[in-house]
Amino acid sequence: MFQGVNPSASMAEYIYHGDVDYGVFCSRNQFRRHIDRKNWDYMQTCVHVGPFVIRPHARYVNKEIRNEESRNTVEVNYPRLVQDIAYIARNYMYVFEPNNELKK
């Protein structure tokens, strides 16, 4: 999420959601801490890794396959990203060590 699709690009330090007038943001370290601390067991109805849901791009259940590439592609999505960014911004303090790692 913070790296993007280009491995040679610099990693983002923060995620911001909002517009010019109002928004919320959280750091990579705050986000990592949130994912490590939260229990994701409530997401039992779908395949997931932490908050990230893995799903098919196109299922074509009981339908003619229109695009083989879409049928063979999976997507990873974060359904509650906006709510989690707001939660993290409210509940996790910025406590950085000299090596730029979040103190636990």
C-alpha positions, 0 to 999 in steps of 0.5 A: 500500500505504501510502496505502490506498483513501482518497486524502484519508487520511494515508499510513501510515509503517510496516507491521506484521505480528504480534500483541500479543506479537511482530511485525515492521515496516518503514518506507515508505522501507525498503520503497521501497528494497527494491523499487528494489534487488531484481531481480524477474525470477524472477517470469516466470510471472505478470504483475507490477510489481515484487513485485505480481502482477496477476491476474483476479478470476474467470477462468471458463475453460470455465465459464458466466460467473456474475458479469460484474463479477467477470470484468471485475475484476483484483486486485493481490496481494503473495504474499510480503509477510510474508516481505519485511517480515521480510527488510526489518526484518532487512536495511535500516537506518533512516537518515533525512535531515532531509526524512524520506527514506531515505539511499541 
